[in-house]
């Protein structure tokens, strides 16, 4: 079997020759490697949920397209309602939603029986809701003196022609699609899905459902990453399965991924041990690695780089380290590669409901639960665990992740922290 030692490793000691880079630098480096895709396709609105808008979409029509009633009631001319009320008006006709007739009533002293969504006839400038009126035959008594525009949705008050409805790079939500349908869009130009390869490595791994031999463990990373990527409607997963710790087998899968994927995400084999072959395997395929070690816990041995035009991310094999590095560093890079405008996850302010000491100079990501709220509404977070990055229960029970800042040597009670909910 062919082996090489990556250039950033000391072959004798196994120690890395490069200092771990700060977490924020790793995030920036990974994102910088991701050049957004330029390929697009046209989809019907029904098929476009979650897809990325390839070009900004503007409206060619106004919303509403005509003045219409916001209430069931009577359309009036406010100029007819002078002096002290109540006012008696003659009911000229009845207008309902969907009425396509063009109504003209030049006479004064008239009212129109009207329903919500119905077009307001020209010259009528307010609607009095039916609860403020009393009708007897062809006459209605109005007990409210409305201001002009009362209960009338004016043409163009929501959208004017030329308005930008959806910005380029935005993931299309159901709300966006509703708006587009309202302005007569039937399809939309979206960026093509990102092809993300997934490879798990480790001779110890057994797939769930198979017989487990002594010394083996079930592969949880694969289903974790499949589910995380399945939540990204702008990505297609190309699953290369699981291979043992064999550099030749790994290099073969990497070579296949280069020809079929926009990005490849691997798990396991990224540390400096004799059975960690990911770095050597990708270097054999001409990889350049911009991220080799990150000053973070868990996830220090993360590898990120490029192989030709393909983005490569080698995650640690322990589940929590794989989860954290994927969410915090790799996922933003994948979002940028896919063409998303806003690539970072949303973090919230929180306060520590615990105290602990930590190593200064290293960002630490810990599972937490919300245990209460401050008087200003910020979540008070409880630390679940700072143990092994292979432990799964704390992550499963957590409400989210808190980051213990690199500059801190100690976390004190009520200290402000950043919190990312799951």
FIDO-742215 format. One record per residue (C-alpha): x negated, y negated, z; residue in one letter. Coordinates in steps of 0.02 Angstrom, whole numbers, plus 50000, padded with zeros to 5 digits. Example, Ala and Ser with C-alpha at 12.3 -4.5 7.8 and 13.67 -1.06 7.14 Angstrom:
! FIDO-742215
+-------+-------+-------+---------+
|     u |     v |     w | residuo |
+-------+-------+-------+---------+
| 49385 | 50225 | 50390 |       A |
| 49316 | 50053 | 50357 |       S |
+-------+-------+-------+---------+
END
This chain:
! FIDO-742215
+-------+-------+-------+---------+
|     u |     v |     w | residuo |
+-------+-------+-------+---------+
| 50000 | 50000 | 50000 |       X |
| 49936 | 49827 | 49952 |       X |
| 49917 | 49698 | 50092 |       X |
| 49855 | 49520 | 50097 |       X |
| 49832 | 49403 | 50243 |       X |
| 49922 | 49235 | 50223 |       X |
| 49802 | 49089 | 50213 |       X |
| 49876 | 49007 | 50367 |       X |
| 49839 | 49160 | 50477 |       X |
| 49674 | 49208 | 50556 |       X |
| 49646 | 49387 | 50500 |       X |
| 49550 | 49435 | 50657 |       X |
| 49650 | 49354 | 50793 |       X |
| 49823 | 49346 | 50715 |       X |
| 49835 | 49168 | 50777 |       X |
| 49902 | 49033 | 50662 |       X |
| 49781 | 48905 | 50594 |       X |
| 49911 | 48766 | 50581 |       X |
| 49990 | 48671 | 50724 |       X |
| 50178 | 48689 | 50741 |       X |
| 50266 | 48538 | 50666 |       X |
| 50402 | 48442 | 50758 |       X |
| 50580 | 48500 | 50732 |       X |
| 50636 | 48338 | 50645 |       X |
| 50488 | 48350 | 50526 |       X |
| 50536 | 48530 | 50483 |       X |
| 50714 | 48476 | 50445 |       X |
| 50652 | 48337 | 50330 |       X |
| 50526 | 48450 | 50242 |       X |
| 50655 | 48585 | 50209 |       X |
| 50780 | 48459 | 50140 |       X |
| 50647 | 48378 | 50030 |       X |
| 50614 | 48546 | 49947 |       X |
| 50796 | 48561 | 49894 |       X |
| 50829 | 48475 | 49728 |       X |
| 51018 | 48468 | 49699 |       X |
| 51090 | 48574 | 49560 |       X |
| 51147 | 48486 | 49401 |       X |
| 51261 | 48622 | 49330 |       X |
| 51449 | 48597 | 49334 |       X |
| 51613 | 48675 | 49283 |       X |
| 51795 | 48622 | 49270 |       X |
| 51922 | 48701 | 49388 |       X |
| 52108 | 48682 | 49418 |       X |
| 52153 | 48596 | 49581 |       X |
| 52219 | 48762 | 49646 |       X |
| 52045 | 48839 | 49630 |       X |
| 51942 | 48690 | 49688 |       X |
| 51961 | 48695 | 49878 |       X |
| 51791 | 48672 | 49961 |       X |
| 51699 | 48647 | 49798 |       X |
| 51584 | 48499 | 49772 |       X |
| 51641 | 48353 | 49666 |       X |
| 51517 | 48334 | 49522 |       X |
| 51564 | 48155 | 49478 |       X |
| 51660 | 48020 | 49570 |       X |
| 51846 | 48028 | 49531 |       X |
| 51948 | 47870 | 49507 |       X |
| 52134 | 47840 | 49486 |       X |
| 52213 | 47778 | 49325 |       X |
| 52381 | 47744 | 49407 |       X |
| 52447 | 47654 | 49560 |       X |
| 52519 | 47737 | 49715 |       X |
| 52661 | 47712 | 49739 |       X |
| 52698 | 47681 | 49555 |       X |
| 52854 | 47579 | 49598 |       X |
| 52928 | 47491 | 49749 |       X |
| 53026 | 47622 | 49847 |       X |
| 53123 | 47635 | 50007 |       X |
| 53043 | 47702 | 50165 |       X |
| 53212 | 47729 | 50248 |       X |
| 53390 | 47782 | 50219 |       X |
| 53491 | 47623 | 50225 |       X |
| 53537 | 47472 | 50119 |       X |
| 53426 | 47369 | 50005 |       X |
| 53458 | 47183 | 50024 |       X |
| 53395 | 47014 | 49969 |       X |
| 53331 | 46925 | 50123 |       X |
| 53386 | 46761 | 50043 |       X |
| 53566 | 46820 | 50063 |       X |
| 53546 | 46838 | 50250 |       X |
| 53547 | 46658 | 50310 |       X |
| 53615 | 46583 | 50469 |       X |
| 53676 | 46690 | 50612 |       X |
| 53729 | 46869 | 50581 |       X |
| 53804 | 46989 | 50560 |       X |
| 53818 | 46976 | 50371 |       X |
| 53945 | 47057 | 50258 |       X |
| 53883 | 47112 | 50085 |       X |
| 53967 | 47202 | 49941 |       X |
| 53893 | 47375 | 49904 |       X |
| 53851 | 47372 | 49718 |       X |
| 53795 | 47552 | 49694 |       X |
| 53702 | 47704 | 49763 |       X |
| 53519 | 47742 | 49723 |       X |
| 53435 | 47907 | 49772 |       X |
| 53258 | 47976 | 49759 |       X |
| 53221 | 48027 | 49581 |       X |
| 53344 | 47903 | 49505 |       X |
| 53269 | 47852 | 49337 |       X |
| 53395 | 47715 | 49295 |       X |
| 53332 | 47536 | 49285 |       X |
| 53443 | 47435 | 49400 |       X |
| 53478 | 47249 | 49373 |       X |
| 53598 | 47156 | 49489 |       X |
| 53589 | 46967 | 49462 |       X |
| 53734 | 46925 | 49578 |       X |
| 53702 | 46868 | 49755 |       X |
| 53785 | 46935 | 49912 |       X |
| 53758 | 47117 | 49864 |       X |
| 53679 | 47270 | 49944 |       X |
| 53622 | 47436 | 49872 |       X |
| 53652 | 47599 | 49964 |       X |
| 53478 | 47676 | 49956 |       X |
| 53387 | 47830 | 50019 |       X |
| 53207 | 47865 | 50066 |       X |
| 53094 | 47875 | 49913 |       X |
| 53221 | 47794 | 49797 |       X |
| 53162 | 47650 | 49686 |       X |
| 53209 | 47479 | 49754 |       X |
| 53301 | 47380 | 49618 |       X |
| 53219 | 47222 | 49555 |       X |
| 53259 | 47069 | 49659 |       X |
| 53293 | 47165 | 49820 |       X |
| 53151 | 47137 | 49942 |       X |
| 53197 | 47229 | 50102 |       X |
| 53287 | 47383 | 50166 |       X |
| 53393 | 47383 | 50323 |       X |
| 53399 | 47556 | 50401 |       X |
| 53572 | 47632 | 50408 |       X |
| 53575 | 47630 | 50598 |       X |
| 53579 | 47438 | 50588 |       X |
| 53726 | 47437 | 50466 |       X |
| 53911 | 47478 | 50466 |       X |
| 54003 | 47517 | 50305 |       X |
| 54188 | 47499 | 50268 |       X |
| 54233 | 47547 | 50090 |       X |
| 54136 | 47436 | 49969 |       X |
| 54076 | 47319 | 50106 |       X |
| 53930 | 47342 | 50225 |       X |
| 53901 | 47238 | 50381 |       X |
| 53716 | 47210 | 50417 |       X |
| 53665 | 47177 | 50598 |       X |
| 53478 | 47152 | 50570 |       X |
| 53392 | 47007 | 50481 |       X |
| 53235 | 47087 | 50405 |       X |
| 53080 | 47000 | 50344 |       X |
| 53036 | 47020 | 50159 |       X |
| 52954 | 47190 | 50129 |       X |
| 53036 | 47275 | 50279 |       X |
| 53047 | 47464 | 50250 |       X |
| 52987 | 47445 | 50070 |       X |
| 52835 | 47539 | 50006 |       X |
| 52761 | 47419 | 49879 |       X |
| 52688 | 47479 | 49714 |       X |
| 52500 | 47500 | 49729 |       X |
| 52493 | 47474 | 49918 |       X |
| 52412 | 47646 | 49940 |       X |
| 52305 | 47661 | 49782 |       X |
| 52269 | 47533 | 49647 |       X |
| 52213 | 47585 | 49472 |       X |
| 52025 | 47603 | 49466 |       X |
| 52008 | 47652 | 49649 |       X |
| 51879 | 47788 | 49687 |       X |
| 51973 | 47933 | 49765 |       X |
| 51833 | 48060 | 49791 |       X |
| 51648 | 48021 | 49797 |       X |
| 51518 | 48124 | 49705 |       X |
| 51451 | 48267 | 49811 |       X |
| 51601 | 48277 | 49927 |       X |
| 51672 | 48448 | 49969 |       X |
| 51852 | 48444 | 49910 |       X |
| 51974 | 48464 | 50055 |       X |
| 52159 | 48502 | 50045 |       X |
| 52187 | 48317 | 50079 |       X |
| 52080 | 48269 | 49929 |       X |
| 52173 | 48390 | 49818 |       X |
| 52340 | 48320 | 49877 |       X |
| 52284 | 48145 | 49831 |       X |
| 52220 | 48201 | 49660 |       X |
| 52383 | 48290 | 49621 |       X |
| 52478 | 48132 | 49666 |       X |
| 52385 | 48034 | 49532 |       X |
| 52418 | 48166 | 49398 |       X |
| 52252 | 48261 | 49404 |       X |
| 52269 | 48441 | 49348 |       X |
| 52086 | 48491 | 49358 |       X |
| 51921 | 48428 | 49426 |       X |
| 51737 | 48438 | 49378 |       X |
| 51638 | 48527 | 49515 |       X |
| 51460 | 48582 | 49538 |       X |
| 51429 | 48766 | 49506 |       X |
| 51410 | 48875 | 49658 |       X |
| 51240 | 48898 | 49734 |       X |
| 51172 | 49075 | 49716 |       X |
| 51101 | 49120 | 49886 |       X |
| 51006 | 49283 | 49905 |       X |
| 51008 | 49371 | 50073 |       X |
| 50877 | 49498 | 50126 |       X |
| 50856 | 49579 | 50297 |       X |
| 50691 | 49662 | 50340 |       X |
| 50643 | 49780 | 50480 |       X |
| 50603 | 49965 | 50495 |       X |
| 50702 | 49968 | 50657 |       X |
| 50867 | 49915 | 50576 |       X |
| 51017 | 50030 | 50552 |       X |
| 51178 | 49970 | 50473 |       X |
| 51335 | 49974 | 50584 |       X |
| 51432 | 50135 | 50559 |       X |
| 51277 | 50242 | 50533 |       X |
| 51202 | 50362 | 50659 |       X |
| 51080 | 50272 | 50774 |       X |
| 50916 | 50358 | 50811 |       X |
| 50812 | 50324 | 50965 |       X |
| 50706 | 50168 | 50939 |       X |
| 50825 | 50094 | 50809 |       X |
| 50948 | 49949 | 50827 |       X |
| 51103 | 49899 | 50731 |       X |
| 51078 | 49760 | 50604 |       X |
| 51178 | 49610 | 50669 |       X |
| 51084 | 49478 | 50569 |       X |
| 51157 | 49535 | 50405 |       X |
| 51338 | 49513 | 50455 |       X |
| 51297 | 49350 | 50544 |       X |
| 51220 | 49272 | 50389 |       X |
| 51353 | 49345 | 50275 |       X |
| 51487 | 49263 | 50382 |       X |
| 51394 | 49097 | 50393 |       X |
| 51373 | 49091 | 50204 |       X |
| 51551 | 49151 | 50174 |       X |
| 51607 | 48992 | 50263 |       X |
| 51522 | 48892 | 50125 |       X |
| 51643 | 48889 | 49976 |       X |
| 51505 | 48809 | 49871 |       X |
| 51393 | 48963 | 49884 |       X |
| 51395 | 49140 | 49815 |       X |
| 51302 | 49275 | 49911 |       X |
| 51185 | 49395 | 49822 |       X |
| 51155 | 49529 | 49953 |       X |
| 50991 | 49623 | 49931 |       X |
| 51027 | 49731 | 50082 |       X |
| 50897 | 49786 | 50208 |       X |
| 50721 | 49847 | 50176 |       X |
| 50591 | 49918 | 50299 |       X |
| 50431 | 49829 | 50348 |       X |
| 50342 | 49867 | 50186 |       X |
| 50256 | 49726 | 50093 |       X |
| 50275 | 49805 | 49921 |       X |
| 50462 | 49835 | 49942 |       X |
| 50488 | 49658 | 50007 |       X |
| 50386 | 49583 | 49865 |       X |
| 50491 | 49680 | 49739 |       X |
| 50653 | 49607 | 49808 |       X |
| 50578 | 49433 | 49812 |       X |
| 50530 | 49450 | 49629 |       X |
| 50708 | 49500 | 49584 |       X |
| 50777 | 49355 | 49685 |       X |
| 50669 | 49228 | 49593 |       X |
| 50753 | 49276 | 49430 |       X |
| 50931 | 49274 | 49496 |       X |
| 50946 | 49154 | 49644 |       X |
| 50938 | 48969 | 49682 |       X |
| 50886 | 49009 | 49861 |       X |
| 50830 | 49162 | 49958 |       X |
| 50857 | 49183 | 50145 |       X |
| 50766 | 49324 | 50234 |       X |
| 50765 | 49383 | 50414 |       X |
| 50623 | 49465 | 50509 |       X |
| 50439 | 49486 | 50475 |       X |
| 50387 | 49304 | 50491 |       X |
| 50274 | 49313 | 50644 |       X |
| 50088 | 49354 | 50644 |       X |
| 50094 | 49540 | 50684 |       X |
| 50025 | 49680 | 50576 |       X |
| 50203 | 49730 | 50527 |       X |
| 50258 | 49554 | 50481 |       X |
| 50248 | 49552 | 50291 |       X |
| 50365 | 49414 | 50232 |       X |
| 50234 | 49277 | 50213 |       X |
| 50113 | 49390 | 50120 |       X |
| 50252 | 49456 | 50008 |       X |
| 50312 | 49284 | 49954 |       X |
| 50134 | 49220 | 49930 |       X |
| 50107 | 49364 | 49810 |       X |
| 50249 | 49291 | 49707 |       X |
| 50168 | 49119 | 49703 |       X |
| 50258 | 49039 | 49849 |       X |
| 50206 | 48875 | 49926 |       X |
| 50256 | 48859 | 50109 |       X |
| 50288 | 48685 | 50176 |       X |
| 50352 | 48745 | 50344 |       X |
| 50254 | 48881 | 50435 |       X |
| 50284 | 48850 | 50620 |       X |
| 50405 | 48734 | 50708 |       X |
| 50391 | 48665 | 50884 |       X |
| 50559 | 48733 | 50935 |       X |
| 50633 | 48872 | 51041 |       X |
| 50697 | 48990 | 50979 |       X |
| 50634 | 48999 | 50800 |       X |
| 50452 | 48944 | 50805 |       X |
| 50389 | 49057 | 50663 |       X |
| 50512 | 48994 | 50531 |       X |
| 50445 | 48990 | 50352 |       X |
| 50517 | 48872 | 50218 |       X |
| 50448 | 48840 | 50044 |       X |
| 50473 | 48861 | 49858 |       X |
| 50442 | 49006 | 49738 |       X |
| 50449 | 48928 | 49566 |       X |
| 50616 | 48835 | 49570 |       X |
| 50692 | 48945 | 49707 |       X |
| 50705 | 48882 | 49885 |       X |
| 50640 | 49011 | 50010 |       X |
| 50681 | 49021 | 50195 |       X |
| 50610 | 49157 | 50305 |       X |
| 50705 | 49166 | 50469 |       X |
| 50644 | 49255 | 50626 |       X |
| 50717 | 49427 | 50656 |       X |
| 50788 | 49399 | 50829 |       X |
| 50973 | 49354 | 50810 |       X |
| 50978 | 49192 | 50909 |       X |
| 50820 | 49127 | 50825 |       X |
| 50893 | 49172 | 50655 |       X |
| 51057 | 49084 | 50698 |       X |
| 50976 | 48925 | 50763 |       X |
| 50849 | 48905 | 50624 |       X |
| 50981 | 48939 | 50492 |       X |
| 51106 | 48814 | 50563 |       X |
| 50983 | 48677 | 50608 |       X |
| 50854 | 48682 | 50467 |       X |
| 50903 | 48798 | 50324 |       X |
| 51088 | 48755 | 50307 |       X |
| 51057 | 48568 | 50283 |       X |
| 50931 | 48612 | 50146 |       X |
| 51057 | 48728 | 50063 |       X |
| 51188 | 48590 | 50070 |       X |
| 51071 | 48471 | 49982 |       X |
| 51026 | 48603 | 49853 |       X |
| 51211 | 48630 | 49820 |       X |
| 51236 | 48444 | 49791 |       X |
| 51324 | 48394 | 49953 |       X |
| 51305 | 48211 | 49996 |       X |
| 51310 | 48229 | 50186 |       X |
| 51198 | 48374 | 50233 |       X |
| 51178 | 48361 | 50422 |       X |
| 51297 | 48440 | 50546 |       X |
| 51392 | 48326 | 50664 |       X |
| 51321 | 48310 | 50839 |       X |
| 51411 | 48237 | 50988 |       X |
| 51358 | 48153 | 51149 |       X |
| 51368 | 48260 | 51305 |       X |
| 51297 | 48261 | 51481 |       X |
| 51204 | 48401 | 51567 |       X |
| 51299 | 48495 | 51701 |       X |
| 51137 | 48583 | 51747 |       X |
| 50955 | 48550 | 51781 |       X |
| 50799 | 48645 | 51723 |       X |
| 50618 | 48623 | 51678 |       X |
| 50552 | 48648 | 51501 |       X |
| 50394 | 48640 | 51400 |       X |
| 50362 | 48463 | 51340 |       X |
| 50332 | 48442 | 51153 |       X |
| 50455 | 48577 | 51101 |       X |
| 50638 | 48554 | 51058 |       X |
| 50742 | 48689 | 51140 |       X |
| 50913 | 48744 | 51079 |       X |
| 51023 | 48826 | 51210 |       X |
| 51199 | 48901 | 51211 |       X |
| 51320 | 48801 | 51318 |       X |
| 51501 | 48794 | 51371 |       X |
| 51604 | 48641 | 51411 |       X |
| 51640 | 48640 | 51598 |       X |
| 51730 | 48474 | 51609 |       X |
| 51734 | 48293 | 51551 |       X |
| 51659 | 48132 | 51614 |       X |
| 51771 | 47983 | 51655 |       X |
| 51731 | 47917 | 51480 |       X |
| 51780 | 48082 | 51398 |       X |
| 51609 | 48154 | 51358 |       X |
| 51594 | 48342 | 51380 |       X |
| 51498 | 48406 | 51530 |       X |
| 51402 | 48558 | 51469 |       X |
| 51352 | 48713 | 51566 |       X |
| 51195 | 48810 | 51519 |       X |
| 51234 | 48993 | 51481 |       X |
| 51060 | 49062 | 51455 |       X |
| 50879 | 49022 | 51415 |       X |
| 50824 | 49203 | 51404 |       X |
| 50775 | 49316 | 51261 |       X |
| 50814 | 49256 | 51085 |       X |
| 50878 | 49433 | 51053 |       X |
| 51019 | 49419 | 51181 |       X |
| 51188 | 49403 | 51099 |       X |
| 51320 | 49386 | 51235 |       X |
| 51282 | 49205 | 51281 |       X |
| 51294 | 49148 | 51100 |       X |
| 51459 | 49241 | 51080 |       X |
| 51531 | 49156 | 51234 |       X |
| 51462 | 48983 | 51196 |       X |
| 51565 | 48833 | 51140 |       X |
| 51413 | 48766 | 51050 |       X |
| 51228 | 48725 | 51055 |       X |
| 51140 | 48588 | 51152 |       X |
| 50965 | 48527 | 51112 |       X |
| 50845 | 48493 | 51252 |       X |
| 50735 | 48355 | 51180 |       X |
| 50552 | 48387 | 51144 |       X |
| 50495 | 48234 | 51241 |       X |
| 50575 | 48297 | 51402 |       X |
| 50482 | 48403 | 51529 |       X |
| 50637 | 48419 | 51637 |       X |
| 50825 | 48413 | 51613 |       X |
| 50914 | 48331 | 51758 |       X |
| 51097 | 48334 | 51809 |       X |
| 51203 | 48211 | 51708 |       X |
| 51062 | 48180 | 51584 |       X |
| 51129 | 48129 | 51410 |       X |
| 51109 | 48269 | 51282 |       X |
| 51161 | 48305 | 51104 |       X |
| 51290 | 48443 | 51078 |       X |
| 51345 | 48533 | 50920 |       X |
| 51508 | 48631 | 50938 |       X |
| 51527 | 48796 | 50849 |       X |
+-------+-------+-------+---------+
END
